[in-house]
Amino acid sequence: MDFKDYYSTLGVAKTATGKELKQAFRKLARKYHPDVNPNDKTSESKFKEVNEAYEVLGDPETRKKYDELGANWRAYENMPPPGAGGARGFGGGFPGGGGFGGGVHTMSEQEMREIFGGAGGGFSDFFQAFFGGDVEGARSPRGSARSRARRGRDLEQEIELSLEDVYGGVTRRLQFRLGGQTRSVDVRIPAGVGEGSRVRIAGEGEPGTGSAQAGDLYLRIRVAPDATYERKGQDLYVKVPVPLTTAVLGGEADVRTIAGKSLRLKIPPTTQHGQVFRLKGHGMPITGKAGEYGDLYATVDVQLPKQLTPEQRAHYESLQKLERNEHQQVH
């Protein structure tokens, strides 16, 4: 079987940081996850390849060994299989001496299944040799399959909320499939979270192997567009309809906050269309800072009359004559 370039599988450079590797893995895992692509053998195969690549590159120790092996990886094919006479991992078995030294961890079939969701036969020769070769036949001297405690992987799921939900905070019951089983968990979303932010639910991720703890569940927040308010950070923007006469002569306009409160906004004479007024402290709550809020910005939307009564038309014509006279006097 040809050598698998795990960096290429994840779509990252060999200089990628641990954070970049993790981000690439999560993106691809979500894309090819069997729950997202049911009965799609191609996606299932891709999903296993992505898991395999991150299993090696996501661990700094195994990534270092993988990088050291480099283009000489084929040399291991000429070695006796793990468990045969004289074979002890990669110790001294590669050109240039040194090798990796010591023994290589042998993963049991069950451990492979728990981590990758399938039998070890679907993985590359390099991967199997690296972690112990004959997955099903590998046994400890006492005859029991070796096992290694490994923390469960973190999971990520997107959740869509309305702006009102985000303003007040909300509790949601989520259902998702993990390991072929449906799980439910109640999650409290704190008030004020922003688009793209993540909420961590400890211990609700993939179960760990052995005695290791489970991973965490991360909820990525998506805020649905709102018909009334536009959000920018913790500030809100709203359009306020103002009659033409009020904009010209001055008066008041009603402004509804997202909390449902009615505010009276003072409109000075000759207020222009698009003029913005700031209403301090009536925006979104600031997460983690009790009692602190962003601001609400009210944008004046001057309403022109759609039809005129004869009396109204007469007044507008009189006003037009005054404007013309003033213009002639100036020039």
C-alpha positions, -999 to 999 in steps of 0.1 A, spaced: 0 0 0 13 35 -9 26 58 17 -2 81 30 8 118 33 -11 127 64 -4 164 60 -20 163 25 -49 143 39 -57 172 64 -48 199 38 -22 216 59 15 224 55 42 204 74 48 235 94 12 237 106 8 244 143 -12 220 166 -41 245 166 -41 245 127 -41 207 126 -70 206 150 -90 231 131 -84 213 98 -93 179 114 -126 193 128 -136 209 95 -130 177 76 -145 154 102 -177 174 101 -177 173 63 -173 136 60 -190 124 92 -213 93 85 -242 110 103 -240 138 78 -235 115 48 -255 84 55 -248 54 32 -220 73 15 -191 49 13 -168 76 -2 -174 99 27 -170 71 52 -136 63 37 -126 99 38 -137 102 74 -115 72 84 -85 87 65 -90 121 83 -92 103 117 -61 83 109 -41 114 99 -50 133 129 -43 104 152 -7 105 141 -2 143 136 -24 154 165 0 139 191 33 158 192 53 127 200 39 105 172 41 135 148 78 138 156 84 102 148 64 104 116 84 134 105 117 117 114 108 87 93 102 108 62 109 94 28 125 62 42 92 49 55 93 20 29 123 5 47 100 -9 74 84 -32 48 116 -53 49 114 -58 87 98 -88 103 62 -81 114 57 -70 150 58 -100 172 82 -120 150 117 -129 161 139 -99 167 113 -73 159 109 -47 185 91 -17 171 114 5 149 145 2 171 176 5 148 157 -9 118 161 22 95 191 34 74 212 59 93 209 41 126 191 53 157 156 45 147 129 52 173 143 28 199 122 10 225 89 -8 219 59 5 200 25 6 215 1 -21 203 -35 -10 199 -62 -36 205 -90 -40 179 -115 -27 204 -94 5 209 -92 10 172 -129 6 169 -136 31 197 -113 57 183 -121 53 146 -155 37 145 -142 7 124 -118 -22 123 -81 -16 118 -80 -32 83 -90 0 66 -58 18 77 -25 22 59 4 -3 64 25 25 79 -2 34 105 -7 -3 115 31 -9 118 36 23 137 10 13 163 16 -24 165 9 -41 131 -15 -70 134 -43 -54 153 -63 -85 160 -34 -107 167 -14 -84 189 -13 -96 224 7 -89 255 29 -116 270 1 -125 294 -23 -131 264 -46 -102 270 -49 -73 245 -30 -43 256 -50 -12 262 -41 25 266 -63 50 284 -71 78 260 -93 108 266 -123 109 244 -123 134 215 -141 167 218 -172 171 196 -186 202 180 -221 209 170 -237 241 155 -268 255 172 -290 283 158 -306 308 181 -328 339 176 -316 373 187 -342 372 215 -328 339 227 -293 354 228 -305 385 246 -321 366 275 -301 334 275 -319 301 269 -319 264 279 -320 240 250 -323 202 249 -301 188 222 -302 154 207 -273 139 187 -260 105 177 -228 91 190 -215 56 186 -248 45 171 -268 58 200 -290 89 204 -280 111 234 -299 140 249 -283 168 269 -298 200 284 -276 231 277 -278 265 291 -267 292 267 -255 323 285 -270 357 276 -251 379 251 -231 352 233 -219 363 198 -220 348 163 -194 320 160 -187 318 197 -184 284 214 -201 271 245 -183 242 263 -202 214 279 -177 193 299 -178 156 296 -204 153 269 -181 145 241 -168 111 229 -163 85 257 -127 79 267 -110 45 264 -99 26 295 -102 47 325 -98 80 307 -124 107 309 -148 117 281 -141 146 258 -161 178 258 -190 190 237 -186 224 221 -216 243 207 -208 268 180 -234 296 181 -252 308 149 -275 337 154 -304 339 129 -309 373 112 -335 395 129 -362 414 110 -360 444 133 -325 447 148 -290 446 134 -263 435 158 -228 448 157 -208 434 186 -229 442 217 -247 471 201 -280 470 183 -292 492 154 -329 498 147 -347 520 121 -373 544 136 -401 557 113 -406 594 118 -434 614 100 -421 642 77 -438 669 98 -421 656 130 -387 655 113 -392 691 102 -409 706 132 -396 683 160 -414 661 184 -411 625 197 -409 590 182 -415 556 199 -385 532 200 -390 496 211 -361 479 227 -353 442 222 -364 437 258 -399 449 249 -396 483 266 -410 514 249 -388 545 249 -397 580 238 -370 595 216 -368 633 213 -367 644 177 -352 679 173 -366 703 145 -351 697 110 -339 662 118 -325 646 87 -333 612 72 -307 587 84 -297 607 115 -286 584 143 -294 587 180 -277 567 207 -298 551 235 -272 540 261 -275 507 278 -303 493 257 -282 469 235 -271 433 241 -259 420 275 -222 417 278 -214 380 286 -197 375 319 -204 411 331 -236 412 350 -257 443 345 -236 457 316 -251 462 282 -242 476 248 -261 505 233 -291 508 210 -287 531 180 -319 545 165 -317 556 128 -343 581 117 -364 568 87 -383 599 75 -417 588 62 -430 607 32 -468 609 27 -481 584 2 -512 604 -7 -525 639 0 -558 654 8 -568 686 -11 -561 706 21 -527 690 26 -518 696 -10 -527 733 -6 -504 736 24 -475 719 5 -481 742 -25 -480 772 -2 -447 759 13 -433 754 -21 -440 790 -30 -423 802 1 -392 781 -7 -391 795 -43 -394 831 -30 -365 825 -6 -344 810 -34 -350 840 -57 -341 864 -29 -308 847 -23 -299 848 -60 
